[in-house]
Amino acid sequence: MPARWKSNTKTDGSESFAVAQGIGIGIASFDSKSGEAHLLRQQLYGVAKKRRMIRLPGLDYALRIQVFDSFGEDAFHITITRS
């Protein structure tokens, strides 16, 4: 089963959570105007334009990001699958 992460931006902050078998767990929270949140969004938009491969010793993974609308703001659906 692929690993999934979602990242949503709210007026006061950005939240990221991992989802597996329909259950989500919060993994990060940022002030939406912070440098960390800005850098994270830049990276997510960059990967959304061009799929990336992640290579660990002996394992390859495909990283795919879909951008979607969530109440008028961009949100990200990140999927990591073993290649």
N, CA, C and O atoms as a CHARMM CRD file, in Angstrom:
* protein
*
  332
    1    1 MET  N      0.83300  -1.17200   0.00000 PROA 1      0.00000
    2    1 MET  CA     0.00000   0.00000   0.00000 PROA 1      0.00000
    3    1 MET  C      0.88300   1.24300   0.00000 PROA 1      0.00000
    4    1 MET  O      1.83200   1.32200   0.77900 PROA 1      0.00000
    5    2 PRO  N      0.58100   2.22800  -0.87300 PROA 2      0.00000
    6    2 PRO  CA     1.39600   3.43600  -0.90700 PROA 2      0.00000
    7    2 PRO  C      1.17300   4.27800   0.34600 PROA 2      0.00000
    8    2 PRO  O      0.09700   4.26400   0.94400 PROA 2      0.00000
    9    3 ALA  N      2.21700   5.01100   0.72400 PROA 3      0.00000
   10    3 ALA  CA     2.10100   5.96500   1.83000 PROA 3      0.00000
   11    3 ALA  C      1.48000   7.23300   1.27400 PROA 3      0.00000
   12    3 ALA  O      1.77500   7.63100   0.14700 PROA 3      0.00000
   13    4 ARG  N      0.63100   7.86300   2.05200 PROA 4      0.00000
   14    4 ARG  CA    -0.01200   9.09400   1.60500 PROA 4      0.00000
   15    4 ARG  C      0.14200  10.16600   2.67400 PROA 4      0.00000
   16    4 ARG  O      0.03500   9.89400   3.87000 PROA 4      0.00000
   17    5 TRP  N      0.39300  11.38300   2.22100 PROA 5      0.00000
   18    5 TRP  CA     0.42500  12.54700   3.09300 PROA 5      0.00000
   19    5 TRP  C     -0.44600  13.59000   2.45800 PROA 5      0.00000
   20    5 TRP  O     -0.53400  13.67100   1.23300 PROA 5      0.00000
   21    6 LYS  N     -1.09200  14.39000   3.27300 PROA 6      0.00000
   22    6 LYS  CA    -1.85700  15.51900   2.77300 PROA 6      0.00000
   23    6 LYS  C     -1.38000  16.76300   3.49300 PROA 6      0.00000
   24    6 LYS  O     -1.03300  16.72100   4.67300 PROA 6      0.00000
   25    7 SER  N     -1.36800  17.86700   2.77200 PROA 7      0.00000
   26    7 SER  CA    -0.97200  19.14000   3.35400 PROA 7      0.00000
   27    7 SER  C     -2.03200  20.16500   3.00000 PROA 7      0.00000
   28    7 SER  O     -2.29000  20.40400   1.82000 PROA 7      0.00000
   29    8 ASN  N     -2.64600  20.76700   3.99300 PROA 8      0.00000
   30    8 ASN  CA    -3.67700  21.77700   3.79500 PROA 8      0.00000
   31    8 ASN  C     -3.23100  23.08600   4.41000 PROA 8      0.00000
   32    8 ASN  O     -2.59600  23.10700   5.46500 PROA 8      0.00000
   33    9 THR  N     -3.56800  24.17200   3.74700 PROA 9      0.00000
   34    9 THR  CA    -3.26000  25.50000   4.25900 PROA 9      0.00000
   35    9 THR  C     -4.55100  26.11900   4.77400 PROA 9      0.00000
   36    9 THR  O     -5.56800  26.11700   4.08100 PROA 9      0.00000
   37   10 LYS  N     -4.50600  26.64000   5.97600 PROA 10     0.00000
   38   10 LYS  CA    -5.63200  27.37200   6.54200 PROA 10     0.00000
   39   10 LYS  C     -5.19600  28.81200   6.72500 PROA 10     0.00000
   40   10 LYS  O     -4.01000  29.12300   6.61400 PROA 10     0.00000
   41   11 THR  N     -6.12800  29.67900   6.99800 PROA 11     0.00000
   42   11 THR  CA    -5.81400  31.10100   7.14600 PROA 11     0.00000
   43   11 THR  C     -4.69900  31.33800   8.15100 PROA 11     0.00000
   44   11 THR  O     -3.82200  32.17000   7.92000 PROA 11     0.00000
   45   12 ASP  N     -4.72500  30.61600   9.26100 PROA 12     0.00000
   46   12 ASP  CA    -3.73300  30.85500  10.30600 PROA 12     0.00000
   47   12 ASP  C     -2.58200  29.85700  10.31600 PROA 12     0.00000
   48   12 ASP  O     -1.62600  30.03900  11.07000 PROA 12     0.00000
   49   13 GLY  N     -2.64800  28.80800   9.50100 PROA 13     0.00000
   50   13 GLY  CA    -1.56600  27.83800   9.54000 PROA 13     0.00000
   51   13 GLY  C     -1.67100  26.77500   8.47300 PROA 13     0.00000
   52   13 GLY  O     -2.68800  26.66500   7.78800 PROA 13     0.00000
   53   14 SER  N     -0.62300  25.99500   8.33600 PROA 14     0.00000
   54   14 SER  CA    -0.57800  24.86800   7.41200 PROA 14     0.00000
   55   14 SER  C     -0.44900  23.60600   8.24200 PROA 14     0.00000
   56   14 SER  O      0.30200  23.56500   9.21700 PROA 14     0.00000
   57   15 GLU  N     -1.18500  22.57900   7.85100 PROA 15     0.00000
   58   15 GLU  CA    -1.13400  21.31500   8.57200 PROA 15     0.00000
   59   15 GLU  C     -0.80300  20.20400   7.60200 PROA 15     0.00000
   60   15 GLU  O     -1.26100  20.21100   6.45900 PROA 15     0.00000
   61   16 SER  N     -0.00800  19.24800   8.05200 PROA 16     0.00000
   62   16 SER  CA     0.31300  18.06800   7.26100 PROA 16     0.00000
   63   16 SER  C     -0.04600  16.84500   8.07700 PROA 16     0.00000
   64   16 SER  O      0.16500  16.81200   9.28900 PROA 16     0.00000
   65   17 PHE  N     -0.59100  15.83800   7.40700 PROA 17     0.00000
   66   17 PHE  CA    -0.90200  14.60800   8.11400 PROA 17     0.00000
   67   17 PHE  C     -0.72000  13.41000   7.21000 PROA 17     0.00000
   68   17 PHE  O     -0.88100  13.50100   5.99300 PROA 17     0.00000
   69   18 ALA  N     -0.38300  12.28300   7.82100 PROA 18     0.00000
   70   18 ALA  CA    -0.19100  11.02200   7.10800 PROA 18     0.00000
   71   18 ALA  C     -1.49400  10.23700   7.16900 PROA 18     0.00000
   72   18 ALA  O     -2.19900  10.27000   8.17800 PROA 18     0.00000
   73   19 VAL  N     -1.81300   9.52900   6.08200 PROA 19     0.00000
   74   19 VAL  CA    -3.04700   8.74700   6.01200 PROA 19     0.00000
   75   19 VAL  C     -2.70800   7.32800   5.59300 PROA 19     0.00000
   76   19 VAL  O     -1.98000   7.11500   4.62400 PROA 19     0.00000
   77   20 ALA  N     -3.23500   6.36600   6.32100 PROA 20     0.00000
   78   20 ALA  CA    -3.08200   4.95800   5.96700 PROA 20     0.00000
   79   20 ALA  C     -4.38400   4.24600   6.30600 PROA 20     0.00000
   80   20 ALA  O     -4.86900   4.33900   7.43400 PROA 20     0.00000
   81   21 GLN  N     -4.94200   3.54800   5.35200 PROA 21     0.00000
   82   21 GLN  CA    -6.17700   2.79700   5.51700 PROA 21     0.00000
   83   21 GLN  C     -7.28600   3.65400   6.11400 PROA 21     0.00000
   84   21 GLN  O     -8.02400   3.20500   6.99100 PROA 21     0.00000
   85   22 GLY  N     -7.40200   4.89900   5.63100 PROA 22     0.00000
   86   22 GLY  CA    -8.47900   5.78100   6.03900 PROA 22     0.00000
   87   22 GLY  C     -8.29600   6.48000   7.37100 PROA 22     0.00000
   88   22 GLY  O     -9.19900   7.19600   7.80500 PROA 22     0.00000
   89   23 ILE  N     -7.16700   6.30300   8.03600 PROA 23     0.00000
   90   23 ILE  CA    -6.91300   6.93900   9.32100 PROA 23     0.00000
   91   23 ILE  C     -5.77800   7.94800   9.15100 PROA 23     0.00000
   92   23 ILE  O     -4.71700   7.60800   8.62800 PROA 23     0.00000
   93   24 GLY  N     -6.00100   9.18900   9.59200 PROA 24     0.00000
   94   24 GLY  CA    -4.99200  10.22900   9.46600 PROA 24     0.00000
   95   24 GLY  C     -4.38400  10.60400  10.80200 PROA 24     0.00000
   96   24 GLY  O     -5.06200  10.59200  11.83000 PROA 24     0.00000
   97   25 ILE  N     -3.09800  10.93800  10.78200 PROA 25     0.00000
   98   25 ILE  CA    -2.36700  11.35400  11.97800 PROA 25     0.00000
   99   25 ILE  C     -1.60300  12.63000  11.63400 PROA 25     0.00000
  100   25 ILE  O     -0.87000  12.66900  10.64600 PROA 25     0.00000
  101   26 GLY  N     -1.77000  13.66600  12.44300 PROA 26     0.00000
  102   26 GLY  CA    -1.05000  14.91800  12.21700 PROA 26     0.00000
  103   26 GLY  C      0.44600  14.72500  12.39300 PROA 26     0.00000
  104   26 GLY  O      0.88900  14.12200  13.37000 PROA 26     0.00000
  105   27 ILE  N      1.23600  15.24400  11.43200 PROA 27     0.00000
  106   27 ILE  CA     2.68500  15.08300  11.51900 PROA 27     0.00000
  107   27 ILE  C      3.43100  16.41100  11.53900 PROA 27     0.00000
  108   27 ILE  O      4.61000  16.44800  11.89300 PROA 27     0.00000
  109   28 ALA  N      2.75500  17.52100  11.16000 PROA 28     0.00000
  110   28 ALA  CA     3.42700  18.82400  11.16700 PROA 28     0.00000
  111   28 ALA  C      2.39400  19.94000  11.15700 PROA 28     0.00000
  112   28 ALA  O      1.28000  19.77200  10.66100 PROA 28     0.00000
  113   29 SER  N      2.78200  21.08100  11.71200 PROA 29     0.00000
  114   29 SER  CA     1.93400  22.26200  11.70900 PROA 29     0.00000
  115   29 SER  C      2.84000  23.48500  11.64500 PROA 29     0.00000
  116   29 SER  O      3.79900  23.59600  12.40900 PROA 29     0.00000
  117   30 PHE  N      2.53100  24.40500  10.72500 PROA 30     0.00000
  118   30 PHE  CA     3.34800  25.60100  10.53500 PROA 30     0.00000
  119   30 PHE  C      2.44900  26.82900  10.50300 PROA 30     0.00000
  120   30 PHE  O      1.29000  26.74400  10.09800 PROA 30     0.00000
  121   31 ASP  N      2.98100  27.96800  10.92900 PROA 31     0.00000
  122   31 ASP  CA     2.32600  29.24300  10.67300 PROA 31     0.00000
  123   31 ASP  C      2.38400  29.42400   9.15700 PROA 31     0.00000
  124   31 ASP  O      3.46400  29.33000   8.57300 PROA 31     0.00000
  125   32 SER  N      1.24900  29.67900   8.50900 PROA 32     0.00000
  126   32 SER  CA     1.21500  29.71200   7.04300 PROA 32     0.00000
  127   32 SER  C      2.09100  30.80900   6.44500 PROA 32     0.00000
  128   32 SER  O      2.41600  30.75000   5.25900 PROA 32     0.00000
  129   33 LYS  N      2.47700  31.79600   7.23000 PROA 33     0.00000
  130   33 LYS  CA     3.33300  32.87700   6.72700 PROA 33     0.00000
  131   33 LYS  C      4.81200  32.66000   7.07100 PROA 33     0.00000
  132   33 LYS  O      5.64900  33.50000   6.74000 PROA 33     0.00000
  133   34 SER  N      5.13800  31.55500   7.72500 PROA 34     0.00000
  134   34 SER  CA     6.52400  31.30200   8.12700 PROA 34     0.00000
  135   34 SER  C      7.38800  30.89400   6.93900 PROA 34     0.00000
  136   34 SER  O      6.87700  30.47700   5.89900 PROA 34     0.00000
  137   35 GLY  N      8.68600  31.01700   7.10400 PROA 35     0.00000
  138   35 GLY  CA     9.63000  30.60000   6.07400 PROA 35     0.00000
  139   35 GLY  C      9.55700  29.10300   5.80200 PROA 35     0.00000
  140   35 GLY  O      9.69300  28.67600   4.65600 PROA 35     0.00000
  141   36 GLU  N      9.34200  28.29600   6.85100 PROA 36     0.00000
  142   36 GLU  CA     9.23700  26.84400   6.68100 PROA 36     0.00000
  143   36 GLU  C      8.03500  26.48000   5.81500 PROA 36     0.00000
  144   36 GLU  O      8.13900  25.63600   4.92500 PROA 36     0.00000
  145   37 ALA  N      6.89200  27.11900   6.07600 PROA 37     0.00000
  146   37 ALA  CA     5.68600  26.82800   5.29500 PROA 37     0.00000
  147   37 ALA  C      5.87300  27.25400   3.84400 PROA 37     0.00000
  148   37 ALA  O      5.45800  26.54400   2.92800 PROA 37     0.00000
  149   38 HSD  N      6.49700  28.41100   3.63200 PROA 38     0.00000
  150   38 HSD  CA     6.75800  28.89300   2.27200 PROA 38     0.00000
  151   38 HSD  C      7.67600  27.93000   1.52100 PROA 38     0.00000
  152   38 HSD  O      7.41000  27.59500   0.36700 PROA 38     0.00000
  153   39 LEU  N      8.74600  27.48600   2.16400 PROA 39     0.00000
  154   39 LEU  CA     9.68000  26.54800   1.54200 PROA 39     0.00000
  155   39 LEU  C      8.98800  25.21500   1.23100 PROA 39     0.00000
  156   39 LEU  O      9.19800  24.64200   0.16200 PROA 39     0.00000
  157   40 LEU  N      8.17000  24.72600   2.15700 PROA 40     0.00000
  158   40 LEU  CA     7.43800  23.48600   1.92600 PROA 40     0.00000
  159   40 LEU  C      6.52600  23.60900   0.70900 PROA 40     0.00000
  160   40 LEU  O      6.50500  22.71500  -0.13800 PROA 40     0.00000
  161   41 ARG  N      5.76500  24.71100   0.61000 PROA 41     0.00000
  162   41 ARG  CA     4.88400  24.90400  -0.55900 PROA 41     0.00000
  163   41 ARG  C      5.68700  24.97500  -1.85500 PROA 41     0.00000
  164   41 ARG  O      5.28000  24.39600  -2.86200 PROA 41     0.00000
  165   42 GLN  N      6.82700  25.68000  -1.84300 PROA 42     0.00000
  166   42 GLN  CA     7.68400  25.75000  -3.04100 PROA 42     0.00000
  167   42 GLN  C      8.09800  24.34900  -3.49500 PROA 42     0.00000
  168   42 GLN  O      8.01200  24.02200  -4.67900 PROA 42     0.00000
  169   43 GLN  N      8.54300  23.53100  -2.55000 PROA 43     0.00000
  170   43 GLN  CA     8.97700  22.17100  -2.87000 PROA 43     0.00000
  171   43 GLN  C      7.81300  21.33500  -3.39500 PROA 43     0.00000
  172   43 GLN  O      7.97500  20.58600  -4.35900 PROA 43     0.00000
  173   44 LEU  N      6.65400  21.45600  -2.77700 PROA 44     0.00000
  174   44 LEU  CA     5.48900  20.67600  -3.20600 PROA 44     0.00000
  175   44 LEU  C      5.06300  21.06700  -4.61900 PROA 44     0.00000
  176   44 LEU  O      4.78100  20.19300  -5.43800 PROA 44     0.00000
  177   45 TYR  N      5.01100  22.36400  -4.91800 PROA 45     0.00000
  178   45 TYR  CA     4.67300  22.79600  -6.27800 PROA 45     0.00000
  179   45 TYR  C      5.70200  22.28800  -7.28500 PROA 45     0.00000
  180   45 TYR  O      5.33700  21.87500  -8.38600 PROA 45     0.00000
  181   46 GLY  N      6.98000  22.31500  -6.92000 PROA 46     0.00000
  182   46 GLY  CA     8.03600  21.84200  -7.82100 PROA 46     0.00000
  183   46 GLY  C      7.89800  20.37100  -8.14900 PROA 46     0.00000
  184   46 GLY  O      8.04200  19.98000  -9.30800 PROA 46     0.00000
  185   47 VAL  N      7.62300  19.54800  -7.15100 PROA 47     0.00000
  186   47 VAL  CA     7.47100  18.11000  -7.39000 PROA 47     0.00000
  187   47 VAL  C      6.16900  17.82800  -8.13400 PROA 47     0.00000
  188   47 VAL  O      6.09800  16.87300  -8.90700 PROA 47     0.00000
  189   48 ALA  N      5.13700  18.64600  -7.91100 PROA 48     0.00000
  190   48 ALA  CA     3.86400  18.45000  -8.61800 PROA 48     0.00000
  191   48 ALA  C      4.04800  18.61700 -10.12600 PROA 48     0.00000
  192   48 ALA  O      3.36300  17.96400 -10.91300 PROA 48     0.00000
  193   49 LYS  N      4.97200  19.49000 -10.52800 PROA 49     0.00000
  194   49 LYS  CA     5.22500  19.71500 -11.95300 PROA 49     0.00000
  195   49 LYS  C      6.02000  18.58000 -12.57700 PROA 49     0.00000
  196   49 LYS  O      5.85700  18.28500 -13.76200 PROA 49     0.00000
  197   50 LYS  N      6.87800  17.94000 -11.79100 PROA 50     0.00000
  198   50 LYS  CA     7.72800  16.87900 -12.32700 PROA 50     0.00000
  199   50 LYS  C      7.90200  15.79200 -11.26500 PROA 50     0.00000
  200   50 LYS  O      8.47100  16.03400 -10.20100 PROA 50     0.00000
  201   51 ARG  N      7.40700  14.60200 -11.57100 PROA 51     0.00000
  202   51 ARG  CA     7.50700  13.48000 -10.62800 PROA 51     0.00000
  203   51 ARG  C      8.96500  13.22300 -10.27100 PROA 51     0.00000
  204   51 ARG  O      9.85100  13.37200 -11.11300 PROA 51     0.00000
  205   52 ARG  N      9.21000  12.84100  -9.03900 PROA 52     0.00000
  206   52 ARG  CA    10.57100  12.58700  -8.57900 PROA 52     0.00000
  207   52 ARG  C     10.71600  11.14700  -8.09700 PROA 52     0.00000
  208   52 ARG  O      9.75100  10.51600  -7.66500 PROA 52     0.00000
  209   53 MET  N     11.92500  10.65300  -8.18300 PROA 53     0.00000
  210   53 MET  CA    12.27100   9.33800  -7.64100 PROA 53     0.00000
  211   53 MET  C     13.10900   9.55400  -6.38800 PROA 53     0.00000
  212   53 MET  O     13.96400  10.43800  -6.34200 PROA 53     0.00000
  213   54 ILE  N     12.85300   8.74000  -5.38000 PROA 54     0.00000
  214   54 ILE  CA    13.63600   8.76200  -4.15500 PROA 54     0.00000
  215   54 ILE  C     14.38000   7.44100  -4.08900 PROA 54     0.00000
  216   54 ILE  O     13.77200   6.37500  -4.18800 PROA 54     0.00000
  217   55 ARG  N     15.67100   7.50600  -3.92600 PROA 55     0.00000
  218   55 ARG  CA    16.48600   6.29100  -3.90600 PROA 55     0.00000
  219   55 ARG  C     17.11600   6.11300  -2.53600 PROA 55     0.00000
  220   55 ARG  O     17.88900   6.95500  -2.07900 PROA 55     0.00000
  221   56 LEU  N     16.77900   5.01400  -1.89100 PROA 56     0.00000
  222   56 LEU  CA    17.39100   4.62600  -0.62800 PROA 56     0.00000
  223   56 LEU  C     18.21300   3.37900  -0.90100 PROA 56     0.00000
  224   56 LEU  O     17.98800   2.72100  -1.91700 PROA 56     0.00000
  225   57 PRO  N     19.14700   3.03100  -0.04600 PROA 57     0.00000
  226   57 PRO  CA    19.96200   1.84200  -0.31400 PROA 57     0.00000
  227   57 PRO  C     19.08500   0.60900  -0.60700 PROA 57     0.00000
  228   57 PRO  O     18.39500   0.08800   0.26800 PROA 57     0.00000
  229   58 GLY  N     19.14200   0.17500  -1.85000 PROA 58     0.00000
  230   58 GLY  CA    18.41900  -1.02300  -2.25800 PROA 58     0.00000
  231   58 GLY  C     16.94600  -0.82800  -2.56600 PROA 58     0.00000
  232   58 GLY  O     16.28000  -1.78800  -2.95400 PROA 58     0.00000
  233   59 LEU  N     16.40900   0.38100  -2.40900 PROA 59     0.00000
  234   59 LEU  CA    14.98700   0.62300  -2.64800 PROA 59     0.00000
  235   59 LEU  C     14.78100   1.89400  -3.45500 PROA 59     0.00000
  236   59 LEU  O     15.46600   2.89300  -3.23700 PROA 59     0.00000
  237   60 ASP  N     13.83500   1.85200  -4.38800 PROA 60     0.00000
  238   60 ASP  CA    13.45700   3.02900  -5.16600 PROA 60     0.00000
  239   60 ASP  C     11.98700   3.33000  -4.92000 PROA 60     0.00000
  240   60 ASP  O     11.15700   2.42300  -4.87200 PROA 60     0.00000
  241   61 TYR  N     11.67300   4.61400  -4.76400 PROA 61     0.00000
  242   61 TYR  CA    10.30900   5.04800  -4.54200 PROA 61     0.00000
  243   61 TYR  C      9.96100   6.15500  -5.52200 PROA 61     0.00000
  244   61 TYR  O     10.81400   6.97000  -5.87200 PROA 61     0.00000
  245   62 ALA  N      8.70700   6.18700  -5.96600 PROA 62     0.00000
  246   62 ALA  CA     8.20700   7.26400  -6.81200 PROA 62     0.00000
  247   62 ALA  C      7.42700   8.22800  -5.93600 PROA 62     0.00000
  248   62 ALA  O      6.56400   7.80900  -5.16400 PROA 62     0.00000
  249   63 LEU  N      7.72500   9.51700  -6.04900 PROA 63     0.00000
  250   63 LEU  CA     7.05400  10.56600  -5.30100 PROA 63     0.00000
  251   63 LEU  C      6.15300  11.31900  -6.27100 PROA 63     0.00000
  252   63 LEU  O      6.62200  11.84600  -7.28000 PROA 63     0.00000
  253   64 ARG  N      4.85500  11.37000  -5.96500 PROA 64     0.00000
  254   64 ARG  CA     3.88900  12.03800  -6.84100 PROA 64     0.00000
  255   64 ARG  C      3.05700  12.99500  -5.99100 PROA 64     0.00000
  256   64 ARG  O      2.61600  12.63800  -4.89800 PROA 64     0.00000
  257   65 ILE  N      2.84600  14.20600  -6.49200 PROA 65     0.00000
  258   65 ILE  CA     2.07100  15.20400  -5.76900 PROA 65     0.00000
  259   65 ILE  C      0.98200  15.74300  -6.67900 PROA 65     0.00000
  260   65 ILE  O      1.23500  16.12500  -7.82200 PROA 65     0.00000
  261   66 GLN  N     -0.23200  15.76600  -6.15300 PROA 66     0.00000
  262   66 GLN  CA    -1.36800  16.35200  -6.85100 PROA 66     0.00000
  263   66 GLN  C     -1.79900  17.58700  -6.07800 PROA 66     0.00000
  264   66 GLN  O     -1.92500  17.54600  -4.85400 PROA 66     0.00000
  265   67 VAL  N     -2.02600  18.68200  -6.78700 PROA 67     0.00000
  266   67 VAL  CA    -2.51900  19.91700  -6.17800 PROA 67     0.00000
  267   67 VAL  C     -4.02300  19.96300  -6.42200 PROA 67     0.00000
  268   67 VAL  O     -4.48400  19.74400  -7.54200 PROA 67     0.00000
  269   68 PHE  N     -4.78200  20.24600  -5.37100 PROA 68     0.00000
  270   68 PHE  CA    -6.23200  20.34300  -5.53600 PROA 68     0.00000
  271   68 PHE  C     -6.76800  21.51200  -4.72800 PROA 68     0.00000
  272   68 PHE  O     -6.10300  22.02200  -3.82700 PROA 68     0.00000
  273   69 ASP  N     -7.99200  21.92800  -5.06800 PROA 69     0.00000
  274   69 ASP  CA    -8.62500  23.04600  -4.39200 PROA 69     0.00000
  275   69 ASP  C     -9.31100  22.56600  -3.11600 PROA 69     0.00000
  276   69 ASP  O    -10.05300  21.58400  -3.13400 PROA 69     0.00000
  277   70 SER  N     -9.06100  23.25600  -2.02400 PROA 70     0.00000
  278   70 SER  CA    -9.71400  22.96300  -0.75200 PROA 70     0.00000
  279   70 SER  C    -10.24300  24.28300  -0.19300 PROA 70     0.00000
  280   70 SER  O     -9.49500  25.04600   0.41800 PROA 70     0.00000
  281   71 PHE  N    -11.52100  24.54700  -0.40100 PROA 71     0.00000
  282   71 PHE  CA   -12.16000  25.77200   0.06700 PROA 71     0.00000
  283   71 PHE  C    -11.45000  27.02100  -0.43400 PROA 71     0.00000
  284   71 PHE  O    -11.22800  27.96400   0.32700 PROA 71     0.00000
  285   72 GLY  N    -11.09000  27.02700  -1.72400 PROA 72     0.00000
  286   72 GLY  CA   -10.48000  28.19200  -2.34600 PROA 72     0.00000
  287   72 GLY  C     -8.98100  28.31300  -2.18200 PROA 72     0.00000
  288   72 GLY  O     -8.39600  29.28900  -2.65300 PROA 72     0.00000
  289   73 GLU  N     -8.33600  27.35700  -1.53100 PROA 73     0.00000
  290   73 GLU  CA    -6.88100  27.38600  -1.36100 PROA 73     0.00000
  291   73 GLU  C     -6.29000  26.08400  -1.89000 PROA 73     0.00000
  292   73 GLU  O     -6.96400  25.05400  -1.91000 PROA 73     0.00000
  293   74 ASP  N     -5.03800  26.12900  -2.31300 PROA 74     0.00000
  294   74 ASP  CA    -4.37100  24.91500  -2.78500 PROA 74     0.00000
  295   74 ASP  C     -4.07000  23.98000  -1.62500 PROA 74     0.00000
  296   74 ASP  O     -3.64800  24.41000  -0.55100 PROA 74     0.00000
  297   75 ALA  N     -4.29200  22.70700  -1.85900 PROA 75     0.00000
  298   75 ALA  CA    -3.91200  21.65200  -0.90900 PROA 75     0.00000
  299   75 ALA  C     -3.15100  20.61900  -1.72800 PROA 75     0.00000
  300   75 ALA  O     -3.25100  20.60900  -2.95500 PROA 75     0.00000
  301   76 PHE  N     -2.40100  19.76200  -1.07600 PROA 76     0.00000
  302   76 PHE  CA    -1.52500  18.82300  -1.76300 PROA 76     0.00000
  303   76 PHE  C     -1.80800  17.40300  -1.30000 PROA 76     0.00000
  304   76 PHE  O     -1.97300  17.14500  -0.10800 PROA 76     0.00000
  305   77 HSD  N     -1.86200  16.48700  -2.25700 PROA 77     0.00000
  306   77 HSD  CA    -1.99300  15.06000  -1.95900 PROA 77     0.00000
  307   77 HSD  C     -0.68700  14.41100  -2.42100 PROA 77     0.00000
  308   77 HSD  O     -0.38800  14.39300  -3.61500 PROA 77     0.00000
  309   78 ILE  N      0.07400  13.88800  -1.48800 PROA 78     0.00000
  310   78 ILE  CA     1.40200  13.31700  -1.77800 PROA 78     0.00000
  311   78 ILE  C      1.33500  11.81300  -1.65200 PROA 78     0.00000
  312   78 ILE  O      0.88300  11.28800  -0.63500 PROA 78     0.00000
  313   79 THR  N      1.78600  11.11600  -2.68700 PROA 79     0.00000
  314   79 THR  CA     1.79900   9.65600  -2.67500 PROA 79     0.00000
  315   79 THR  C      3.22000   9.15600  -2.91100 PROA 79     0.00000
  316   79 THR  O      3.90400   9.61400  -3.82600 PROA 79     0.00000
  317   80 ILE  N      3.65600   8.21900  -2.08300 PROA 80     0.00000
  318   80 ILE  CA     4.96700   7.59100  -2.23900 PROA 80     0.00000
  319   80 ILE  C      4.73300   6.10100  -2.45900 PROA 80     0.00000
  320   80 ILE  O      4.16600   5.41700  -1.60800 PROA 80     0.00000
  321   81 THR  N      5.18000   5.60800  -3.61800 PROA 81     0.00000
  322   81 THR  CA     5.01000   4.18600  -3.92600 PROA 81     0.00000
  323   81 THR  C      6.35500   3.56100  -4.25500 PROA 81     0.00000
  324   81 THR  O      7.23500   4.21700  -4.81200 PROA 81     0.00000
  325   82 ARG  N      6.50500   2.31000  -3.91400 PROA 82     0.00000
  326   82 ARG  CA     7.72400   1.58300  -4.22700 PROA 82     0.00000
  327   82 ARG  C      7.75900   1.30400  -5.72800 PROA 82     0.00000
  328   82 ARG  O      6.77100   0.85300  -6.30700 PROA 82     0.00000
  329   83 SER  N      8.88900   1.57400  -6.34100 PROA 83     0.00000
  330   83 SER  CA     9.05000   1.34300  -7.79300 PROA 83     0.00000
  331   83 SER  C      9.46500  -0.06400  -8.08200 PROA 83     0.00000
  332   83 SER  O      9.64400  -0.42800  -9.24400 PROA 83     0.00000
